[in-house]
Amino acid sequence: MITHQPNPTYLPSEARYQGMPYKRCGKSGIQLPRLSLGLWQNFGEVDTFSNAQAMVHKAFDLGINHFDLANNYGPPYGSAESTFGKILKQGLAPYRDELLISSKAGYDMWPGPFGIGGSRKYLLASCDQSLKRTGLEYFDVFYSHRFDPDTPLEETMQALDTIVRSGRALYVGISNYSAEQTQQAIAILNDLGTPLLVHQPRYNMFDRWIEDGLTDVLTDNGVGSVVFSPLAQGFLTNKYLRGIPEGSRASRAEQIHLSADHITQDKIARVQQLNEIAIERNQSLAQLALAWVLQPQAVTSAIIGASRVEQIEDCVTALYNLHFSPEQLANIDQILAG
């Protein structure tokens, strides 16, 4: 067995693969941890580097070896990739071959028409920039972050194919594509000889759109999925059981994915009911929500976000109890149906 030379700045836990379950991603040879760490927030230039580093190290110690980035994660844009590159350089790099690192491009990144979308020019330039910021030679997965209605899908998929064939990435993925768009992307990529590995859609108890066709497309075609926002941006945690606390994400005016308008009294009442089921299962509400999103066969892994090491530890504890009785699942469906 190959072992790494001890690194004085970071030595991962020798037990890192003993507690984390892994699942095959579609019909590929890749196995992903049931939980992955996303660097969308709390890893930017405005955040404390030592905390970001501690969270990545703790995640890896717990068997989370998939780290998910995008070109515009920060703030400012690009800084999450730079932070992760610094973490690699300062201790994680000797374990690169144990890691699955992904990034994406599709949303706005730089001014002008070539800084957004799905064009070949944007995707290739963005991938090169992301590699430079992270200091990586290649990404394990590179995603088209969104469907671009102004670019032929063939052009976007050909760009992903080029990214793999040029050595910039090993696999390709798509994110935020509908079921129909996903089916079309799969067909194009199969013709190109670079099959789609994974889809990254939003999925949680309050956003179940993938159940209306997408999961069937993924399962039928042997494509995995890594779902994001499993805790509905923190709404499916104990934080909002009594309303919107001061200083929470939903109370901040700049938040566009979770605002006070989205948190109604009806939803709070449902969250309180879900929390009762969590208590019966000896879980926190967040642990219940994570265990629930991992139930569909099409779901390979769920991306968690964190602002503290303790949150990562709490999320991983959810994996100790993934089983739901039929009655529990029925009760959850009834609560969510209102």
C-alpha positions as CSV (number, residue, x, y, z in Angstrom):
1,M,0.0,0.0,0.0
2,I,1.2,3.5,-0.9
3,T,1.5,5.8,2.1
4,H,2.3,9.4,2.2
5,Q,5.2,11.0,3.9
6,P,4.1,12.7,7.1
7,N,3.3,16.3,6.6
8,P,3.9,18.5,9.6
9,T,1.1,20.9,8.8
10,Y,-1.7,18.3,8.5
11,L,-2.1,14.6,9.1
12,P,-5.5,13.2,8.2
13,S,-7.2,10.7,10.4
14,E,-6.1,7.1,9.7
15,A,-9.7,6.1,10.3
16,R,-11.2,8.4,7.6
17,Y,-12.6,5.7,5.5
18,Q,-14.1,3.5,8.3
19,G,-17.3,5.4,9.1
20,M,-18.3,7.1,5.8
21,P,-20.5,5.1,3.5
22,Y,-19.9,5.5,-0.3
23,K,-22.2,5.0,-3.2
24,R,-21.4,4.3,-6.9
25,C,-22.2,7.3,-9.1
26,G,-24.6,6.0,-11.7
27,K,-23.0,3.2,-13.6
28,S,-19.5,4.7,-13.5
29,G,-16.5,3.4,-11.5
30,I,-16.6,6.4,-9.2
31,Q,-17.8,6.0,-5.7
32,L,-18.8,9.2,-3.8
33,P,-19.3,9.8,-0.1
34,R,-22.9,10.1,0.9
35,L,-22.1,13.6,2.0
36,S,-19.9,16.0,0.1
37,L,-18.7,19.5,1.2
38,G,-19.7,22.5,-0.8
39,L,-17.7,25.7,-0.7
40,W,-20.4,28.1,-1.9
41,Q,-20.3,30.2,1.2
42,N,-17.9,30.7,4.1
43,F,-14.8,30.0,2.0
44,G,-14.4,33.4,0.4
45,E,-11.8,36.1,0.7
46,V,-14.0,37.8,3.3
47,D,-14.1,34.7,5.5
48,T,-11.5,33.5,8.1
49,F,-9.0,31.2,6.4
50,S,-8.1,29.2,9.5
51,N,-11.8,28.3,9.9
52,A,-12.1,27.3,6.2
53,Q,-9.0,25.2,6.5
54,A,-10.3,23.5,9.7
55,M,-13.6,22.6,8.0
56,V,-11.9,21.0,5.0
57,H,-9.6,19.1,7.2
58,K,-12.4,17.9,9.5
59,A,-14.5,16.8,6.5
60,F,-11.6,14.8,5.1
61,D,-10.9,13.3,8.5
62,L,-14.6,12.1,8.5
63,G,-14.3,10.5,5.1
64,I,-15.7,13.4,3.0
65,N,-13.3,13.3,0.1
66,H,-15.5,15.2,-2.4
67,F,-15.2,19.0,-2.4
68,D,-17.5,21.0,-4.7
69,L,-16.6,24.5,-6.1
70,A,-17.7,26.8,-8.8
71,N,-15.9,29.7,-10.5
72,N,-18.1,32.4,-8.8
73,Y,-18.1,31.0,-5.3
74,G,-16.8,33.5,-2.8
75,P,-17.3,36.4,-2.2
76,P,-15.7,37.9,-4.2
77,Y,-16.0,35.7,-7.3
78,G,-13.2,33.1,-7.6
79,S,-12.0,33.4,-4.0
80,A,-13.4,30.1,-2.8
81,E,-11.3,28.4,-5.4
82,S,-8.3,30.4,-4.3
83,T,-9.0,29.5,-0.7
84,F,-9.2,25.8,-1.5
85,G,-6.0,26.1,-3.5
86,K,-4.3,27.5,-0.5
87,I,-5.6,24.7,1.7
88,L,-4.2,22.2,-0.7
89,K,-0.8,23.9,-0.8
90,Q,-0.6,24.1,3.0
91,G,-1.2,20.4,3.7
92,L,-3.8,18.6,1.7
93,A,-1.9,18.3,-1.6
94,P,-0.1,15.0,-0.7
95,Y,-3.6,13.4,-0.6
96,R,-4.8,14.8,-4.0
97,D,-5.3,11.3,-5.4
98,E,-7.8,10.5,-2.6
99,L,-9.9,13.6,-3.4
100,L,-12.6,14.3,-5.9
101,I,-12.6,18.0,-6.7
102,S,-15.3,19.6,-8.9
103,S,-15.9,23.0,-10.2
104,K,-18.4,24.7,-12.5
105,A,-19.1,27.5,-14.9
106,G,-22.3,28.9,-16.3
107,Y,-23.4,31.9,-14.2
108,D,-21.9,35.4,-14.4
109,M,-18.2,35.6,-13.7
110,W,-16.6,38.6,-15.5
111,P,-18.0,41.5,-17.5
112,G,-19.2,41.2,-21.0
113,P,-21.0,38.6,-23.1
114,F,-18.1,36.0,-22.7
115,G,-18.3,36.0,-18.9
116,I,-21.5,34.1,-18.6
117,G,-23.5,31.3,-20.2
118,G,-22.7,28.0,-22.0
119,S,-20.5,29.1,-24.9
120,R,-17.3,27.2,-25.7
121,K,-15.3,30.3,-25.2
122,Y,-16.7,31.0,-21.7
123,L,-16.4,27.4,-20.5
124,L,-12.9,26.8,-21.6
125,A,-11.6,30.1,-20.4
126,S,-13.4,29.7,-17.1
127,C,-12.0,26.2,-16.6
128,D,-8.5,27.4,-17.2
129,Q,-9.0,30.3,-14.7
130,S,-10.4,27.9,-12.1
131,L,-7.4,25.5,-12.5
132,K,-5.0,28.4,-12.0
133,R,-6.8,29.6,-8.9
134,T,-6.9,26.2,-7.3
135,G,-3.4,25.3,-8.5
136,L,-4.7,22.0,-9.8
137,E,-3.5,20.2,-12.9
138,Y,-7.1,18.9,-13.5
139,F,-10.5,18.8,-12.0
140,D,-12.1,15.4,-11.4
141,V,-15.5,16.8,-12.6
142,F,-16.2,19.9,-14.5
143,Y,-19.8,21.1,-14.7
144,S,-21.9,23.2,-17.0
145,H,-23.5,25.1,-14.1
146,R,-26.8,25.9,-15.9
147,F,-28.6,25.4,-19.2
148,D,-28.0,28.4,-21.5
149,P,-31.0,29.0,-23.8
150,D,-28.9,31.4,-25.9
151,T,-26.3,28.7,-26.8
152,P,-26.9,25.5,-28.7
153,L,-26.7,22.6,-26.3
154,E,-24.4,20.9,-28.8
155,E,-21.8,23.7,-28.3
156,T,-22.0,23.5,-24.5
157,M,-21.6,19.7,-24.5
158,Q,-18.8,19.8,-27.1
159,A,-17.0,22.3,-24.8
160,L,-17.3,19.8,-21.9
161,D,-16.0,17.0,-24.2
162,T,-13.0,19.2,-25.1
163,I,-12.3,19.9,-21.4
164,V,-12.0,16.1,-20.8
165,R,-10.0,15.3,-23.9
166,S,-7.6,18.1,-23.2
167,G,-6.9,16.8,-19.8
168,R,-8.5,19.7,-17.9
169,A,-11.0,17.3,-16.2
170,L,-11.6,13.6,-15.9
171,Y,-15.4,13.6,-16.0
172,V,-18.2,16.0,-16.9
173,G,-21.4,17.0,-15.2
174,I,-24.4,19.3,-15.5
175,S,-26.3,21.3,-13.0
176,N,-29.8,22.9,-12.9
177,Y,-30.9,21.2,-16.1
178,S,-34.5,20.0,-16.5
179,A,-35.3,16.4,-17.2
180,E,-35.8,17.1,-20.9
181,Q,-32.6,19.1,-21.2
182,T,-30.7,16.3,-19.3
183,Q,-31.9,13.7,-21.6
184,Q,-30.7,15.7,-24.6
185,A,-27.4,16.4,-23.0
186,I,-26.9,12.7,-22.2
187,A,-27.5,11.8,-25.9
188,I,-25.1,14.4,-27.2
189,L,-22.4,13.4,-24.8
190,N,-22.8,9.7,-25.6
191,D,-22.3,10.5,-29.3
192,L,-19.2,12.4,-28.4
193,G,-17.8,9.5,-26.4
194,T,-17.7,11.4,-23.1
195,P,-20.7,10.1,-21.1
196,L,-22.3,12.3,-18.5
197,L,-21.2,11.3,-15.0
198,V,-23.4,13.3,-12.7
199,H,-26.1,15.9,-12.4
200,Q,-26.2,18.4,-9.6
201,P,-29.8,19.6,-8.9
202,R,-31.4,21.4,-5.9
203,Y,-33.3,18.9,-3.8
204,N,-34.8,19.1,-0.3
205,M,-38.1,18.5,1.5
206,F,-39.5,21.8,0.3
207,D,-38.2,21.5,-3.3
208,R,-38.9,18.1,-4.8
209,W,-38.9,19.0,-8.5
210,I,-36.4,16.3,-9.4
211,E,-39.1,13.7,-8.6
212,D,-41.1,14.8,-11.6
213,G,-39.1,13.1,-14.2
214,L,-35.4,13.9,-13.6
215,T,-34.7,11.0,-11.2
216,D,-36.2,8.7,-13.8
217,V,-33.9,10.1,-16.6
218,L,-30.9,9.7,-14.4
219,T,-31.7,6.2,-13.2
220,D,-32.6,5.0,-16.8
221,N,-29.3,6.3,-18.2
222,G,-27.0,5.3,-15.3
223,V,-26.2,8.9,-14.3
224,G,-25.5,9.8,-10.7
225,S,-26.7,12.9,-8.8
226,V,-25.1,15.1,-6.1
227,V,-27.9,17.2,-4.7
228,F,-27.4,20.7,-3.3
229,S,-29.3,22.7,-0.7
230,P,-30.5,19.6,1.2
231,L,-31.2,21.8,4.3
232,A,-33.0,24.5,2.2
233,Q,-30.3,27.0,3.0
234,G,-30.6,26.3,6.7
235,F,-34.4,26.4,7.0
236,L,-34.5,22.7,7.7
237,T,-32.5,23.1,10.9
238,N,-33.4,24.0,14.5
239,K,-32.6,27.6,13.8
240,Y,-36.0,28.5,12.4
241,L,-38.2,26.5,14.7
242,R,-39.5,29.7,16.4
243,G,-39.3,32.0,13.4
244,I,-36.5,34.0,11.9
245,P,-33.8,34.8,14.4
246,E,-31.8,38.0,14.2
247,G,-28.6,37.6,12.3
248,S,-29.7,34.4,10.5
249,R,-29.3,34.0,6.7
250,A,-32.9,34.7,6.1
251,S,-32.8,37.9,8.0
252,R,-30.1,39.4,5.7
253,A,-31.3,41.6,2.9
254,E,-28.6,40.5,0.4
255,Q,-29.7,36.8,0.5
256,I,-31.4,35.8,-2.8
257,H,-31.9,32.1,-2.1
258,L,-33.4,32.3,1.4
259,S,-35.3,35.4,2.4
260,A,-37.9,36.3,5.0
261,D,-40.5,36.1,2.2
262,H,-39.8,32.4,1.8
263,I,-40.3,31.6,5.5
264,T,-44.0,31.7,6.1
265,Q,-45.9,30.7,9.3
266,D,-47.3,27.7,7.4
267,K,-43.8,26.5,6.6
268,I,-42.6,27.1,10.1
269,A,-45.5,25.0,11.4
270,R,-44.5,22.2,9.0
271,V,-40.9,22.4,10.1
272,Q,-42.0,22.1,13.7
273,Q,-44.0,18.9,12.8
274,L,-40.9,17.5,11.0
275,N,-38.9,18.2,14.1
276,E,-41.2,15.9,16.1
277,I,-40.4,13.1,13.7
278,A,-36.7,13.9,14.1
279,I,-37.0,13.7,17.9
280,E,-38.7,10.3,17.6
281,R,-35.7,9.1,15.5
282,N,-33.2,10.6,18.0
283,Q,-32.0,13.0,15.3
284,S,-31.8,16.7,14.9
285,L,-34.0,18.3,12.2
286,A,-31.0,18.7,10.0
287,Q,-30.0,15.1,10.3
288,L,-33.6,14.0,9.5
289,A,-33.5,16.3,6.3
290,L,-30.2,14.9,5.2
291,A,-31.2,11.3,5.7
292,W,-34.5,11.9,3.8
293,V,-32.8,13.4,0.7
294,L,-30.5,10.3,0.5
295,Q,-33.4,8.0,0.1
296,P,-34.0,8.1,-3.7
297,Q,-31.9,5.5,-5.7
298,A,-30.9,8.3,-8.1
299,V,-29.3,10.4,-5.3
300,T,-25.6,9.5,-4.9
301,S,-24.5,12.2,-2.5
302,A,-25.8,15.4,-0.8
303,I,-23.7,18.6,-0.6
304,I,-23.6,20.2,2.8
305,G,-22.4,23.7,3.6
306,A,-21.0,24.7,6.9
307,S,-19.7,27.7,8.8
308,R,-18.2,25.7,11.7
309,V,-16.5,22.4,12.1
310,E,-19.3,21.3,14.5
311,Q,-21.9,21.5,11.8
312,I,-20.0,19.1,9.6
313,E,-19.7,16.6,12.5
314,D,-23.5,17.0,13.2
315,C,-24.3,16.3,9.5
316,V,-22.1,13.2,9.3
317,T,-24.0,11.8,12.3
318,A,-27.1,11.7,10.1
319,L,-25.5,8.8,8.3
320,Y,-25.9,6.6,11.4
321,N,-29.6,6.4,10.8
322,L,-30.7,6.4,7.2
323,H,-33.5,3.9,7.5
324,F,-37.1,5.2,7.5
325,S,-40.2,3.1,8.2
326,P,-43.0,3.3,5.7
327,E,-45.1,5.1,8.3
328,Q,-42.4,7.7,8.8
329,L,-42.1,8.4,5.1
330,A,-45.9,8.6,4.8
331,N,-46.1,11.1,7.7
332,I,-43.4,13.2,6.2
333,D,-45.2,13.3,2.9
334,Q,-48.4,14.3,4.6
335,I,-46.7,17.1,6.5
336,L,-45.0,18.4,3.3
337,A,-48.3,18.2,1.4
338,G,-49.8,20.6,3.9
